[in-house]
């Protein structure tokens, strides 16, 4: 997922196409690597958040999603220089 999102970012940047806000949000979530980091942290710490738990407590899923967004969006400073089309300032 992360590698595919980074490839999509590079391709769109080369074509100078600006994504819609919705497309940007989805792509930023995937290309930031935060989801992977969260999954690895969960694994490394021996934590298990089952799909059943996420279904019964949607607030846990929402909290995870919001944390991913905050981290992904706050790390755009390097993206501004690397991928000028894919930043919050366009």
C-alpha positions as CSV (number, residue, x, y, z in Angstrom):
1,X,0.0,0.0,0.0
2,X,2.7,2.5,1.0
3,X,4.9,1.8,-2.1
4,X,1.9,2.0,-4.4
5,X,0.8,5.3,-2.9
6,X,4.3,6.7,-3.3
7,X,4.4,5.6,-6.9
8,X,1.0,7.2,-7.5
9,X,2.3,10.4,-5.9
10,X,5.4,10.4,-8.2
11,X,3.4,9.8,-11.3
12,X,0.9,12.5,-10.6
13,X,3.6,14.9,-9.7
14,X,5.4,14.3,-13.0
15,X,2.2,14.9,-14.8
16,X,1.6,18.0,-12.8
17,X,-2.0,16.9,-11.9
18,X,-3.4,18.2,-8.7
19,X,-5.7,15.7,-6.8
20,X,-9.0,16.7,-5.3
21,X,-9.1,17.2,-1.6
22,X,-10.6,13.8,-1.0
23,X,-8.0,12.1,-3.3
24,X,-5.2,14.0,-1.4
25,X,-6.4,12.8,2.0
26,X,-6.6,9.2,0.9
27,X,-3.2,9.3,-0.8
28,X,-1.6,11.1,2.1
29,X,-2.8,8.5,4.5
30,X,-1.4,5.8,2.4
31,X,1.9,7.4,1.4
32,X,2.9,8.8,4.8
33,X,3.8,5.3,6.1
34,X,2.0,6.1,9.4
35,X,-0.4,3.2,9.0
36,X,2.5,0.8,8.6
37,X,4.3,2.3,11.6
38,X,1.1,1.9,13.7
39,X,0.8,-1.8,12.6
40,X,4.4,-2.5,13.4
41,X,4.2,-0.8,16.8
42,X,1.1,-2.9,17.6
43,X,3.0,-6.1,16.5
44,X,6.2,-5.1,18.3
45,X,4.4,-4.4,21.6
46,X,2.4,-7.5,21.4
47,X,-0.9,-5.6,21.2
48,X,-3.9,-7.1,19.5
49,X,-6.8,-4.9,18.4
50,X,-9.1,-7.4,16.7
51,X,-11.5,-6.6,13.9
52,X,-14.3,-7.5,16.2
53,X,-13.1,-4.8,18.7
54,X,-13.0,-2.2,15.9
55,X,-16.5,-3.2,14.8
56,X,-17.9,-2.9,18.3
57,X,-16.0,0.3,19.1
58,X,-15.9,2.5,16.0
59,X,-14.4,5.3,18.2
60,X,-11.2,3.2,18.4
61,X,-11.0,3.1,14.6
62,X,-11.8,6.8,14.3
63,X,-9.1,7.6,16.9
64,X,-6.5,5.7,14.9
65,X,-7.6,7.4,11.7
66,X,-7.5,10.8,13.2
67,X,-4.0,10.1,14.6
68,X,-2.8,9.0,11.2
69,X,-4.2,12.2,9.6
70,X,-2.6,14.4,12.2
71,X,0.8,12.8,11.8
72,X,0.6,12.6,8.0
73,X,-0.5,16.2,7.6
74,X,2.0,17.6,10.0
75,X,4.9,15.9,8.2
76,X,4.2,17.7,4.9
77,X,7.3,19.9,5.2
78,X,9.5,17.4,3.4
79,X,6.7,16.7,0.9
80,X,6.5,20.4,0.0
81,X,10.0,20.2,-1.4
82,X,9.9,16.7,-2.8
83,X,6.4,16.7,-4.3
84,X,5.2,20.2,-4.9
85,X,1.8,19.1,-6.2
86,X,1.1,16.9,-3.1
87,X,1.1,19.3,-0.2
88,X,-1.5,21.2,1.8
89,X,-0.3,24.6,0.5
90,X,-1.4,24.1,-3.2
